[in-house]
Amino acid sequence: MLRFFFIFISLVLFELSYAQELNKTDSSNNKNTSIVQDVRLVELSETYRSSFKLMGYRIQIFSGNKKQPARDARLAFVQIFNTIKAHEIYEQPYFKVRVGDFKTKIEALKFKNELIKHFPNCFIVRDEIDFKEGIN
């Protein structure tokens, strides 16, 4: 009985190792692979990405109770740094302008040091940042 058990176990292990080798050789020989993807899966993935909330840091450059000065501050920022997003937020009764989407506080601090020349009262705040493909 014990002999039968060892033979059975060795056959199972041999079969598993052979199956893994077979999969490796099959994938290397198959160069032209086409992927058929269901549209519903793509829509579900996009919905997930749009509802995903990632906490990070932004730099607040303006806060006030009037809308036009907030828009002016946002416009001044966009004219200087046109590649970085500026977000105009209304939290009653204040209009705030926050810029950037930084994962770490160190990244935000580096940018704040550049930004302080133009906006001396800016400071770093923890905020929900936009999710971008490729963020680790």
N, C-alpha and C positions, 0 to 999 in steps of 0.2 A: 504494500500500500504506500509506504514511504517512497519507494522507487517511482511509482506511478505519479506521485505528487511532484517530485523533482523534474520528471520528464515533462509534465504538463506545464510547470512554471517556466522551464527553459524554452519550450515551444512558444509560449505566450510572449516572452521577452524577445525571442528571435523575430517573431512576427511584427512586434511593435518597432523594433529597430529597422527592419526591412521596409516597413511602411513609411517611416520617416525618410529613408534614403530615396525611396520611390518618389515621394513628393518633391524632394530637392531636385532630382533630375528632371522631373516633368516641368517644373516651373522654369528651369534654365533653358529648356528646349522650346518653350512656347514664347516666342518673341513678340508676336502680333496679337495682343490680347485686347479685346474691346469690352468695355464695361457698359452694361445696360442698367440705367438708374431710373427708378420710378420717380415721376414728377412729384408725387405726394411726399416722398422722402426729402426732396430738395426744399419744398415748401415748409416742411416740419423743421428742417435744419435752419432755414432763414427765420422762422418764427422764434426758435430757441435763441438764436443770436440776437434778435431784436429785443427779447425779454431778459437777456442775461445782464445782470448788474455786477459791475466790477468796481470795487472801492479803490480809490487812489487819492491823488492830490491835484489840486488846481491852485492857481495864484489869483487872489482877488485884488483887482486894481481899482475898483470903484464901488462905493456904497452910498446911496442917497435916496431921498424920498421923491425925487423928480425924474421923470422918464428921459427928458432931452439931454441932461448932462450925462446920463448913463450911456445913451446912444453916442454922444460925442466921445466919451472915453473909449468905447468899443471901436469907433471909427478911427480914432488916433492910434489905437493898438494895431488894428488891421493894416493901416498904412505903413507902420514901421515893421511889423512881423506878419507878413501876409501868408506865411505857410502854417502858422499855428492858429488853431481854432479859438475863437472868443465866444463865450456863452453869456447871454444877457438873461438874468434870472429875476423874477419878481417874487419876493417873499414879503408879504404884506407887513408893513407899509414901505418896504425898501426895494429899490431897484439895485441889483448887484451885477457887476461884470467880472466874470471869472475866466481865466485863460489857461489853455493847455490841458493835457490829459497825461498825467505822470503816474506811473506805477509805484515809484518809490519817492520818499521824501528827499532823498539825495538828488534825484533828477530835478525835482521841483526847486530845490535850493540853488542848484547850478543855474537854472534859468532865471530865478528871482534875482540873482546877482547881476545878470545882464539887464534885467527889466527895471531894476531900482534906479537906473540913470534917468529913465523916462517917466516912471511912476514911483516917486519916492515913498508913498504910503502903502505900497503893496505888501501883502502877506500871504502865507501859505495856509490853505484850508483843506481839510479832509472832505472829499466829495465823491459822488458817484461819477465815474469817468466813462467815456464812450468805449465800447468794445470794438477792437480792431482785429481783423484776422492776423494771426502771427504773434499775438501777445502771449508770452509764456508765463 
